[in-house]
Amino acid sequence: MLSQTANFSAAAVEKLGFAAAFCTTAAFVPQLVRVVRLRSARDISLPTFLMFSIGVFLWLLYGLYTGSKPVIASNVVTLVLSLSILVLKLRDDRHAPEEIEP
């Protein structure tokens, strides 16, 4: 944990938050592009993405209650990306042929 004696301005800390938010949110864009391009989300775990989406929604609520702009901004975008992947997973899995067990 950073020492309380460190002199970081509130603006610098917020910029750090936005940088972190950008990196973690942008990480989902390649996955969404891949799902759209391949029209397949078979390799994506439904339980994992459901739990992740719920967690992102809870982080969004936390950000709204605390007024943290980086938390709010990143989680709004991440929730949209995550829900998009979930919708595509549900849609594509419904139309995908059954997997044959070896």
C-alpha positions in Angstrom: 0.0 0.0 0.0 1.2 3.5 -0.8 2.3 5.5 2.2 0.0 8.3 3.2 3.0 10.6 3.1 3.2 10.3 -0.7 2.1 13.6 -2.2 -0.1 12.6 -5.1 -2.6 15.2 -6.2 -6.2 14.1 -6.6 -6.0 14.8 -10.3 -2.9 12.6 -10.7 -4.7 9.8 -8.8 -7.8 10.2 -11.0 -5.6 10.1 -14.2 -4.0 6.9 -12.9 -7.5 5.5 -12.4 -8.6 6.4 -15.9 -5.4 4.8 -17.4 -6.1 1.6 -15.5 -9.7 1.7 -16.5 -8.8 2.2 -20.2 -6.4 -0.8 -20.1 -8.7 -3.2 -18.4 -11.7 -2.1 -20.5 -9.9 -2.1 -23.8 -8.8 -5.7 -23.2 -12.3 -6.9 -24.0 -12.4 -5.3 -27.5 -10.3 -8.0 -29.2 -12.4 -10.7 -27.7 -15.6 -9.1 -28.9 -14.2 -8.5 -32.4 -13.1 -12.2 -32.5 -16.6 -13.4 -31.5 -18.2 -11.2 -34.1 -15.8 -12.1 -36.8 -15.9 -15.8 -36.2 -19.6 -15.8 -35.3 -18.8 -18.2 -32.6 -18.4 -17.8 -28.8 -18.1 -21.6 -28.2 -14.8 -21.1 -26.4 -16.2 -18.6 -24.0 -17.4 -19.9 -20.6 -21.0 -18.8 -20.0 -20.7 -19.1 -16.1 -17.5 -17.1 -16.1 -19.0 -14.3 -18.3 -22.2 -14.2 -16.3 -20.3 -13.9 -13.0 -17.9 -11.3 -14.5 -20.9 -9.2 -15.8 -22.5 -9.3 -12.4 -19.3 -8.2 -10.8 -18.9 -5.4 -13.3 -22.4 -4.3 -12.6 -21.7 -4.3 -8.9 -18.5 -2.2 -9.5 -20.6 0.2 -11.5 -23.0 0.6 -8.5 -20.0 1.1 -6.2 -18.6 3.8 -8.5 -22.0 5.5 -8.6 -22.3 5.5 -4.8 -18.7 6.7 -4.3 -18.7 9.1 -7.2 -15.5 7.6 -8.7 -15.4 8.8 -12.3 -12.8 6.2 -13.4 -14.8 3.4 -11.8 -18.1 4.6 -13.4 -16.7 5.2 -16.9 -14.7 1.9 -17.1 -17.5 -0.2 -15.8 -20.2 1.3 -18.0 -18.1 0.5 -21.1 -16.9 -2.9 -19.7 -20.5 -3.9 -19.0 -21.6 -3.0 -22.5 -18.7 -5.1 -24.0 -19.3 -8.0 -21.6 -23.1 -8.0 -22.2 -22.4 -7.9 -25.9 -20.2 -11.0 -25.7 -22.9 -12.7 -23.5 -25.7 -11.9 -26.0 -23.6 -13.2 -28.9 -22.6 -16.3 -26.9 -26.3 -17.1 -26.1 -27.4 -16.4 -29.7 -24.5 -18.3 -31.3 -24.7 -21.3 -29.0 -28.3 -21.7 -29.7 -27.6 -22.0 -33.4 -24.4 -24.0 -33.2 -24.4 -27.8 -33.9 -23.9 -30.0 -30.9 -20.3 -30.9 -30.1 -19.4 -34.5 -30.6 -17.6 -36.0 -27.6 -14.4 -38.0 -28.5 
